[in-house]
Amino acid sequence: MIPSNHKHLLEWWADDDLDHGRPSVNNPDVRRLVANISPGSQVEDLGGTMSLNLKLDPAGVVLRVHQPFVSKRRILAVQAVRRQLSNLGLIVPTAIQWGNSTVFRCGNRWAELEKFIPHHRDQPSLNSYTRMFSAMGALHRILTTLDLTVPRPLVATWATPTTLHGWLSVTESAVQCDSEAMDNVQLLRDLIKRLRTQWIPATRLPMQLVHGDIRLSNICRSAEGVAVYLDFGFLAHRPRIHDLSYSIAFMLLAANAHQDPEDIIWRNIPKFIEAYEDAANSRITVDERRALLPYTASVPLYHVASDGFKADSIKSVKQRMPLLRLSEWLLTHSEVML
C-alpha cells in the first residue's frame, strides 16, 4: 500500500521513465489542440521535464502541456510571477491568451501558451557556469522582492532527510528480491543517516521564491548575450540555498565529477558562489554556507530514494551507484564547500 501523500510520485513515474509522464507530440488531445490553436503548424518538441513544450511555427508560440497533477491555481500563480519578472526587466516568457483564458484544457491536463523567445544555450564551461550563477543571483535579487503566493509543486528536485527516509520503505520493498539493488538501498539508508547529522533546517535559512531547476538549459542567452530565464515548473518558496545546491549537483553530475573529486569544477565552486553573491547583492550566511553541502548531497539521494515508485525499480536502483558515490563523497568532504 502506497501512502496517500506519495500518490503524486506514482503519477510522476507512471509512464515511460524517459519522459516522466509527458504526453507525446502524437497524443490525440495534443494534436487536436495544436490544430485548433494554429492549423497547419510545424511542431517542434523543445524538451523539458515537468511539461510538454511545443514550438508552433509560423505562429511563433510555445504550447506548454502540464502533468495531470499540476493544478490550474498553481499555473496561474506561476504565470503571475513570470509576468512580474518580465515587468521588472528580466527576459522571461509570459503567458498569452487563447480562448479568453491563459489556462485551458488539453484532455485531462491544463495547458498554456507563451510567445517564443529566441535564445541559445551555452555549452558547459567555466565561463558559462559563472554566467549562470550570476544570472541566478540577478533572478533571486528580484524574486525576493515579490509578495506572491505560489502553491508548492507536488514534485521537486530534492528532499529533506525525513522525506527521503519516508520513501525508503517503498523503495526497499520494491527491490527486496534483488541483492545488488538491496546493497544500494542499504548504502542509501546509511547516507540518509549521515545527511541528517549535517542538515540545516529551513527555519534557519533565508527563504524566498526560487526557480528550482537552474541549469544551462534553463538559463540561456539572447542574441545580445542577455540572460533568458526558462521553465519555472519547479518554482517554489524554499531556502534560497536550494537553487545553488541543485545547480551545483546538476553541474557536477553532468560533468561526471563523481569520477574525479579533484576535477576543476570542484575547485571553482567558490568562484561560482562569488558570482552569485555579486549579482544578488547579498552574501550567503554562515548557516547557508554550512547547508550548501548537505543540500547538494540531497539531490542525487532524492533520485535514488524515489526509485521505488518507478515501474522498473530494480533496474533504476542498480544504476544509481554513481549518484550514491557522489553524495557519499560530498558528505565526507565538507571542506569542498567551505
Sequence and secondary structure as in RCSB ss.txt:
>XXXX:A:sequence
MIPSNHKHLLEWWADDDLDHGRPSVNNPDVRRLVANISPGSQVEDLGGTMSLNLKLDPAGVVLRVHQPFVSKRRI
LAVQAVRRQLSNLGLIVPTAIQWGNSTVFRCGNRWAELEKFIPHHRDQPSLNSYTRMFSAMGALHRILTTLDLTV
PRPLVATWATPTTLHGWLSVTESAVQCDSEAMDNVQLLRDLIKRLRTQWIPATRLPMQLVHGDIRLSNICRSAEG
VAVYLDFGFLAHRPRIHDLSYSIAFMLLAANAHQDPEDIIWRNIPKFIEAYEDAANSRITVDERRALLPYTASVP
LYHVASDGFKADSIKSVKQRMPLLRLSEWLLTHSEVML
>XXXX:A:secstr
   GGGHHHHHHTSS TTTTT   TT HHHHHHHHHHSTT EEEE   SSEEEEEEETTTEEEEEE TT  HHHH
HHHHHHHHHHHHTT B   EE BTTBS EEETTEEEEEEE    B   SSHHHHHHHHHHHHHHHHHHTT     
   SS S   HHHHHHHHHHHHHHHTT HHHHHHHHHHHHHHHHHHHH   GGGS EEEE S  STTTEEE TTS
 EEE   TT EEEETHHHHHHHHHHHHHHTTGGG TT HHHHTHHHHHHHHHHHHT    HHHHHHHHHHHHHHH
HHHHHGGGGSTTHHHHHHT HHHHHHHHHHHH GGGT 
